[in-house]
Amino acid sequence: VTATDADEGLYGQVKYSMNKATDMASDIFHLDSETGEISLLRSLDNEEADFYELEVRARDGGGLFDTTKVA
């Protein structure tokens, strides 16, 4: 996930967090708060679930934010 902010300094720094995730998804996926990279903590099992949804929030240093869903 990538978000940009045209401000300089602290107000232009973007941090990422998982706003909402199913319990199962939060055990499987890791979100890097600095880069927005989503990685697997373990292998996916199609018998466990065939669909995962995460809501990722990007927040700048001034407190402004936006969210997106990742499926």
HELIX and SHEET records of a PDB file:
HELIX    1   1 GLY A    9  GLY A   12  5                                   4    
HELIX    2   2 ASP A   23  ILE A   28  1                                   6    
SHEET    1   A 3 VAL A  14  ALA A  21  0                                        
SHEET    2   A 3 LEU A  54  ASP A  60 -1                                        
SHEET    3   A 3 PHE A  65  VAL A  70 -1                                        
SHEET    1   B 2 PHE A  29  LEU A  31  0                                        
SHEET    2   B 2 ILE A  38  LEU A  40 -1                                        
END                                                                             
